[in-house]
């Protein structure tokens, strides 16, 4: 990004902690500061705002702090949780505002407050000083489905650049041939409810390194042969950071992903956006970065539990194909599944017991060929993923550069308006 010199500008960024990456020291310092405030705030009647600023809270914040927040900088950036901008939008703040949508734009807004909130956002979309940045394609569709028309001249798709501030971590040599499985926090992820038990039932634990949510970052994943993942959001930082570092993700094929969703509800397989596949059955992949054409070729796709078994073992080249053949191996639908279906855990076992193993004479040779093909495929996927992120990152950096130039110029032009001058602003000599 080229350097931009606007001496008149100060930008202030409001960002949710959950959307940013920090190193361990920064997290400790930040956590300590937050704890201090939590301990101190009740003594002086300071209250932390929960997710989802309702109309009453927005009015109170604007009346108490609105003018200070509005004019604390020349450009205001709200990221992660867009309802945090509601007091300024509802109060008609005239400072240029960038809304960086990284999750649903109405996150935390209650059902009873949706109409009022959407009216505020629809009106804000008409203001020339309010800019919209989405970090994945689904956000625009989600907003438009709620009757809000975003301004194309002030709307940019700028994906994450894949930067992680965690220090690089190196694995011991014996871990590198293994596949990784990251088990997210929360019992409702398919990795926890089905895949981990299935791996144990198939005696695959020696081939899989299971991590909890604190696994060391993308460089750890990049040192593994692959990373088993079932998407629970249309985009997550793990994908962009992982591809940048050279990680290869092993995910269900589009057809198998649909079958899994049909088999499991959110108690067993949580997924943010089931309505997306219902509303857009023919083109849902365009709004889903894991399956978007810009990234899907970087992943290894499995079309059945048998495919996943062979990928984990590295014994067969066929499952690595991107051709999605039909399969009837998905477990039957259930209305509620408190525990994994036995059919899921036994499907591969039945298949493996019934299929004919290779002859003893050819076994070693076939294993050698399969491992060689597997290695070549995985290394090819690494290259594809890193190149996809290089292109995406350049597009994002160019986009931010153009955005900053446009908003900066707008901010400088607005610095002489009556409401700004009333706050004691003094123009700097050019």
C-alpha positions as CSV (number, residue, x, y, z in Angstrom):
1,X,0.0,0.0,0.0
2,X,1.5,3.3,-1.0
3,X,2.0,6.0,1.7
4,X,-0.6,8.6,2.1
5,X,0.1,11.9,3.7
6,X,-3.0,13.7,5.1
7,X,-1.8,15.9,7.9
8,X,-5.3,16.9,8.8
9,X,-6.5,13.4,9.7
10,X,-6.8,11.3,12.8
11,X,-8.6,7.9,12.5
12,X,-10.1,6.1,15.4
13,X,-11.0,2.4,15.2
14,X,-13.6,0.8,17.3
15,X,-13.0,-3.0,17.1
16,X,-14.2,-5.9,19.0
17,X,-11.5,-8.0,20.8
18,X,-12.9,-11.2,19.3
19,X,-12.1,-10.2,15.7
20,X,-8.5,-9.3,16.2
21,X,-5.3,-11.3,16.5
22,X,-2.9,-10.6,19.4
23,X,0.3,-12.1,20.7
24,X,0.4,-13.7,24.1
25,X,1.9,-10.7,25.8
26,X,-0.6,-8.3,24.4
27,X,-3.4,-10.6,25.4
28,X,-2.2,-10.7,29.0
29,X,-1.9,-7.0,29.2
30,X,-5.3,-6.4,27.6
31,X,-6.9,-9.0,29.8
32,X,-5.4,-7.5,32.9
33,X,-6.7,-4.0,31.9
34,X,-10.2,-5.4,31.2
35,X,-10.2,-7.1,34.6
36,X,-9.2,-3.9,36.3
37,X,-12.0,-2.0,34.7
38,X,-14.6,-4.7,35.5
39,X,-13.5,-4.6,39.2
40,X,-13.5,-0.8,39.2
41,X,-16.5,0.1,37.2
42,X,-19.3,-0.8,39.7
43,X,-17.8,1.6,42.3
44,X,-18.2,4.5,40.0
45,X,-21.4,3.4,38.2
46,X,-19.6,2.6,34.9
47,X,-21.4,-0.2,32.9
48,X,-20.1,-2.2,30.0
49,X,-22.4,-2.3,27.0
50,X,-23.6,-5.8,26.0
51,X,-23.6,-6.9,22.3
52,X,-26.5,-5.3,20.4
53,X,-27.1,-1.7,21.3
54,X,-30.8,-1.2,21.4
55,X,-32.7,2.1,20.6
56,X,-32.9,3.3,24.2
57,X,-29.2,2.6,24.9
58,X,-28.2,4.3,21.6
59,X,-30.1,7.4,22.5
60,X,-28.6,7.5,26.0
61,X,-25.0,7.1,24.7
62,X,-25.6,9.8,22.1
63,X,-26.9,12.2,24.6
64,X,-24.1,11.5,27.1
65,X,-21.1,11.0,24.8
66,X,-22.2,11.3,21.2
67,X,-20.7,14.6,20.3
68,X,-17.4,13.7,21.8
69,X,-17.3,10.3,20.1
70,X,-18.4,11.8,16.8
71,X,-15.6,14.4,16.7
72,X,-12.9,12.5,18.5
73,X,-11.2,11.8,15.2
74,X,-11.6,12.6,11.5
75,X,-12.5,9.1,10.4
76,X,-14.4,6.6,12.6
77,X,-14.1,2.8,11.9
78,X,-16.4,0.3,13.5
79,X,-15.5,-3.3,13.1
80,X,-16.7,-6.7,14.2
81,X,-20.0,-5.7,15.8
82,X,-21.7,-3.0,13.7
83,X,-24.5,-2.2,16.2
84,X,-21.7,-0.4,18.2
85,X,-22.0,2.4,15.6
86,X,-25.8,2.8,16.3
87,X,-25.5,5.7,18.7
88,X,-23.6,7.8,16.1
89,X,-25.7,6.7,13.2
90,X,-29.0,7.3,15.1
91,X,-27.7,10.6,16.3
92,X,-26.7,11.8,12.8
93,X,-23.0,12.1,13.3
94,X,-21.5,13.8,10.3
95,X,-17.9,12.5,10.6
96,X,-17.0,9.9,7.9
97,X,-17.7,6.4,9.2
98,X,-16.5,3.1,7.9
99,X,-18.6,0.1,8.9
100,X,-16.4,-3.0,8.5
101,X,-18.8,-5.9,8.5
102,X,-17.0,-9.1,9.6
103,X,-20.1,-10.9,11.0
104,X,-23.8,-10.4,10.6
105,X,-24.5,-6.6,10.7
106,X,-27.3,-7.0,13.2
107,X,-25.3,-9.3,15.6
108,X,-26.9,-9.0,19.1
109,X,-30.0,-7.1,18.0
110,X,-33.1,-8.6,19.5
111,X,-36.0,-9.7,17.4
112,X,-38.3,-7.0,18.8
113,X,-35.7,-4.3,17.9
114,X,-35.0,-5.5,14.4
115,X,-37.4,-3.2,12.6
116,X,-36.1,-0.1,14.3
117,X,-32.5,-1.1,13.8
118,X,-32.9,-1.9,10.2
119,X,-34.6,1.5,9.6
120,X,-31.6,3.2,11.1
121,X,-29.2,1.2,8.9
122,X,-31.3,1.7,5.8
123,X,-31.2,5.5,6.3
124,X,-27.5,5.4,7.1
125,X,-26.9,3.6,3.8
126,X,-28.1,6.7,2.0
127,X,-25.5,9.0,3.7
128,X,-22.5,9.9,1.6
129,X,-20.2,9.8,4.5
130,X,-21.0,6.3,5.6
131,X,-18.9,3.6,3.9
132,X,-19.4,-0.2,4.0
133,X,-16.6,-2.8,3.9
134,X,-17.5,-6.5,4.0
135,X,-14.9,-9.2,4.6
136,X,-16.8,-11.9,2.8
137,X,-19.5,-12.1,0.1
138,X,-22.3,-13.4,2.4
139,X,-22.6,-10.2,4.4
140,X,-23.9,-8.2,1.4
141,X,-26.5,-10.9,0.6
142,X,-27.6,-11.0,4.3
143,X,-28.0,-7.2,4.4
144,X,-29.9,-7.0,1.1
145,X,-32.3,-9.8,2.2
146,X,-33.4,-7.5,5.0
147,X,-34.5,-4.8,2.6
148,X,-31.4,-2.5,2.9
149,X,-29.9,-1.3,-0.3
150,X,-26.2,-0.7,0.1
151,X,-24.6,2.0,-2.0
152,X,-22.4,0.4,-4.6
153,X,-20.2,3.5,-4.8
154,X,-19.4,3.1,-1.1
155,X,-19.3,-0.6,-0.8
156,X,-16.1,-2.8,-0.9
157,X,-15.4,-6.5,-0.5
158,X,-12.1,-6.6,1.2
159,X,-11.2,-10.1,2.5
160,X,-8.9,-10.7,5.5
161,X,-5.2,-10.6,4.6
162,X,-4.3,-13.7,6.6
163,X,-2.0,-12.0,9.1
164,X,-1.5,-13.7,12.4
165,X,0.7,-12.1,15.2
166,X,1.4,-15.4,17.0
167,X,5.1,-16.3,16.8
168,X,5.9,-19.1,14.4
169,X,5.8,-22.6,15.9
170,X,7.7,-25.6,14.6
171,X,6.5,-29.2,15.1
172,X,8.6,-32.2,16.0
173,X,9.3,-34.3,13.0
174,X,7.0,-37.2,14.0
175,X,3.9,-34.9,14.0
176,X,4.3,-33.7,10.5
177,X,3.0,-36.8,8.6
178,X,-0.2,-36.7,10.7
179,X,-3.4,-35.0,9.9
180,X,-4.6,-32.4,12.4
181,X,-8.1,-32.0,13.9
182,X,-8.8,-28.8,15.7
183,X,-11.7,-29.3,18.1
184,X,-13.4,-25.9,18.6
185,X,-14.8,-24.8,21.9
186,X,-18.5,-25.8,22.3
187,X,-19.9,-29.3,22.1
188,X,-22.1,-28.5,19.1
189,X,-19.3,-28.6,16.4
190,X,-19.3,-31.7,14.2
191,X,-15.5,-32.1,15.0
192,X,-16.5,-32.8,18.6
193,X,-19.8,-34.6,18.3
194,X,-19.1,-37.0,15.4
195,X,-15.6,-36.8,13.9
196,X,-13.5,-37.2,17.0
197,X,-15.5,-40.2,18.2
198,X,-15.4,-41.7,14.7
199,X,-11.6,-41.3,14.5
200,X,-11.3,-43.2,17.8
201,X,-13.7,-45.9,16.7
202,X,-11.8,-46.5,13.5
203,X,-8.4,-46.7,15.3
204,X,-7.1,-43.7,13.5
205,X,-5.7,-41.8,16.4
206,X,-2.1,-42.6,15.5
207,X,-2.7,-40.8,12.2
208,X,-4.5,-37.7,13.7
209,X,-3.2,-35.1,16.0
210,X,-6.2,-33.7,18.0
211,X,-5.9,-30.1,19.2
212,X,-8.2,-28.0,21.3
213,X,-8.9,-24.4,20.4
214,X,-5.5,-23.3,21.6
215,X,-3.3,-25.1,19.0
216,X,-0.6,-22.6,18.3
217,X,-1.8,-20.8,15.2
218,X,-1.6,-21.3,11.4
219,X,2.1,-22.3,11.3
220,X,1.3,-25.3,13.4
221,X,-1.5,-26.3,11.0
222,X,0.8,-25.7,8.0
223,X,3.3,-28.3,9.3
224,X,0.7,-31.0,9.3
225,X,-0.2,-33.1,6.2
226,X,-3.7,-31.6,6.3
227,X,-6.3,-30.1,8.7
228,X,-9.8,-31.7,9.0
229,X,-12.3,-28.9,9.2
230,X,-16.1,-28.6,9.0
231,X,-17.1,-25.0,8.3
232,X,-19.5,-23.5,10.9
233,X,-19.4,-20.0,9.4
234,X,-19.2,-18.7,5.8
235,X,-15.7,-17.4,6.6
236,X,-13.4,-17.6,9.5
237,X,-9.9,-16.2,10.1
238,X,-8.5,-19.7,10.4
239,X,-8.9,-20.3,6.7
240,X,-7.2,-17.1,5.5
241,X,-4.4,-17.3,8.0
242,X,-4.0,-21.0,7.4
243,X,-3.8,-20.7,3.6
244,X,-1.3,-17.9,3.9
245,X,0.9,-20.1,6.1
246,X,0.6,-23.1,3.7
247,X,-2.0,-25.2,5.6
248,X,-4.2,-27.6,3.6
249,X,-7.7,-28.0,4.8
250,X,-9.6,-31.2,4.4
251,X,-13.3,-30.3,4.2
252,X,-16.6,-32.0,3.1
253,X,-17.3,-31.6,-0.6
254,X,-20.2,-29.3,-1.4
255,X,-22.6,-32.3,-1.9
256,X,-21.5,-34.1,1.3
257,X,-21.7,-30.8,3.3
258,X,-25.3,-30.5,2.2
259,X,-26.0,-34.1,3.2
260,X,-24.4,-33.5,6.6
261,X,-26.6,-30.5,7.2
262,X,-29.7,-32.5,6.2
263,X,-28.6,-35.2,8.7
264,X,-27.8,-33.1,11.7
265,X,-29.3,-30.1,13.4
266,X,-27.4,-27.3,15.2
267,X,-27.2,-29.3,18.4
268,X,-24.7,-31.6,16.6
269,X,-23.5,-29.7,13.6
270,X,-23.6,-26.0,14.2
271,X,-23.7,-23.8,11.1
272,X,-24.5,-20.1,11.0
273,X,-26.3,-19.9,7.7
274,X,-28.6,-22.9,6.9
275,X,-31.0,-20.5,5.2
276,X,-28.3,-19.7,2.6
277,X,-28.4,-23.1,1.1
278,X,-32.2,-23.1,1.1
279,X,-32.5,-19.6,-0.4
280,X,-29.8,-20.0,-3.0
281,X,-29.7,-23.7,-3.8
282,X,-27.9,-23.2,-7.2
283,X,-25.2,-20.7,-6.2
284,X,-24.7,-20.8,-2.4
285,X,-21.0,-21.5,-2.9
286,X,-20.6,-17.9,-4.3
287,X,-21.4,-16.5,-0.8
288,X,-19.4,-19.1,1.2
289,X,-15.7,-18.5,1.1
290,X,-14.7,-22.0,2.1
291,X,-16.4,-23.1,-1.2
292,X,-15.9,-20.0,-3.2
293,X,-14.2,-20.4,-6.6
294,X,-11.4,-18.2,-5.3
295,X,-10.4,-20.8,-2.6
296,X,-12.0,-24.2,-3.1
297,X,-9.2,-25.6,-5.3
298,X,-6.8,-25.1,-2.3
299,X,-8.7,-27.6,-0.2
300,X,-8.9,-31.4,-0.2
301,X,-12.5,-32.5,-0.4
302,X,-14.0,-35.7,1.0
303,X,-17.3,-37.0,-0.3
304,X,-18.0,-39.7,2.3
305,X,-16.7,-41.1,5.5
306,X,-14.7,-43.7,3.5
307,X,-13.0,-40.9,1.6
308,X,-12.0,-39.3,4.9
309,X,-10.7,-42.6,6.2
310,X,-8.5,-43.1,3.2
311,X,-7.3,-39.5,3.2
312,X,-6.3,-39.8,6.9
313,X,-4.5,-43.1,6.2
314,X,-2.9,-41.7,3.0
315,X,-3.7,-45.1,1.3
316,X,-5.7,-44.0,-1.7
317,X,-5.3,-41.3,-4.3
318,X,-8.9,-41.4,-5.5
319,X,-10.6,-39.5,-2.7
320,X,-8.4,-36.5,-3.4
321,X,-10.2,-35.9,-6.6
322,X,-12.3,-32.7,-6.8
323,X,-15.0,-34.7,-8.7
324,X,-18.0,-35.0,-6.4
325,X,-19.6,-38.4,-7.0
326,X,-22.9,-39.2,-5.3
327,X,-22.9,-41.1,-2.1
328,X,-25.6,-42.6,0.1
329,X,-23.3,-43.0,3.1
330,X,-24.5,-40.0,5.1
331,X,-26.3,-40.9,8.3
332,X,-30.2,-40.7,8.1
333,X,-31.9,-37.4,9.1
334,X,-32.8,-36.9,12.8
335,X,-34.9,-34.2,14.4
336,X,-32.6,-34.1,17.4
337,X,-29.3,-35.9,18.1
338,X,-27.9,-35.5,21.6
339,X,-25.3,-38.0,20.8
340,X,-23.6,-39.1,17.5
341,X,-25.6,-41.6,15.5
342,X,-24.1,-45.1,15.7
343,X,-24.6,-45.2,11.9
344,X,-21.9,-42.5,11.5
345,X,-19.4,-44.3,13.7
346,X,-20.0,-47.7,12.1
347,X,-20.4,-46.7,8.4
348,X,-16.7,-46.8,7.6
349,X,-16.2,-49.9,9.7
350,X,-18.8,-51.8,7.7
351,X,-17.3,-50.6,4.4
352,X,-13.8,-51.5,5.4
353,X,-14.7,-55.0,6.6
354,X,-16.5,-55.7,3.4
355,X,-14.1,-54.4,0.8
356,X,-11.3,-56.6,-0.5
357,X,-7.8,-55.7,0.7
358,X,-4.9,-55.6,-1.9
359,X,-2.9,-58.7,-2.3
360,X,0.1,-59.2,-0.1
361,X,2.4,-59.1,-3.1
362,X,1.2,-55.7,-4.2
363,X,0.5,-54.1,-0.8
364,X,3.8,-52.5,-0.2
365,X,4.1,-51.2,-3.7
366,X,0.6,-49.8,-3.7
367,X,1.1,-48.1,-0.4
368,X,4.3,-46.5,-1.8
369,X,2.5,-45.2,-4.9
370,X,-0.4,-43.9,-2.8
371,X,1.8,-42.1,-0.4
372,X,3.7,-40.5,-3.3
373,X,0.5,-39.4,-5.0
374,X,-0.8,-38.1,-1.7
375,X,2.4,-36.1,-1.0
376,X,2.4,-34.6,-4.4
377,X,-1.3,-33.6,-4.2
378,X,-0.9,-32.0,-0.8
379,X,2.1,-30.0,-1.8
380,X,0.3,-28.9,-4.9
381,X,-2.6,-27.8,-2.7
382,X,-0.3,-25.8,-0.5
383,X,1.0,-23.9,-3.5
384,X,-2.5,-23.2,-4.8
385,X,-3.7,-21.9,-1.4
386,X,-0.7,-19.6,-0.8
387,X,-1.1,-18.2,-4.3
388,X,-4.9,-17.7,-3.8
389,X,-4.2,-15.7,-0.7
390,X,-1.4,-13.7,-2.3
391,X,-3.9,-12.5,-5.0
392,X,-6.6,-12.0,-2.4
393,X,-4.3,-10.0,-0.1
394,X,-3.1,-7.8,-2.9
395,X,-6.7,-7.0,-3.9
396,X,-7.5,-6.2,-0.3
397,X,-4.5,-3.9,0.2
398,X,-5.3,-2.1,-3.0
399,X,-8.9,-1.7,-1.9
400,X,-8.0,-0.3,1.5
401,X,-5.6,2.1,-0.2
402,X,-8.3,3.4,-2.5
403,X,-10.8,3.5,0.4
404,X,-8.5,5.5,2.6
405,X,-7.8,8.0,-0.1
406,X,-11.5,8.6,-0.8
407,X,-12.6,8.8,2.9
408,X,-9.6,11.0,3.8
409,X,-10.4,13.4,1.1
410,X,-14.0,13.5,2.2
411,X,-12.9,14.1,5.8
412,X,-10.6,16.9,4.9
413,X,-13.3,18.6,2.9
414,X,-15.7,18.3,5.8
415,X,-13.3,19.7,8.4
416,X,-14.7,23.2,7.9
417,X,-18.3,22.5,8.5
418,X,-20.2,24.3,11.2
419,X,-20.6,21.4,13.5
420,X,-16.9,20.5,13.4
421,X,-15.8,24.1,13.9
422,X,-18.2,24.4,16.9
423,X,-16.1,21.7,18.7
424,X,-13.0,24.0,18.6
425,X,-11.5,22.4,15.5
426,X,-8.8,24.6,13.9
427,X,-7.7,24.1,10.3
428,X,-4.0,23.5,9.9
429,X,-2.3,25.6,7.3
430,X,-1.6,23.7,4.1
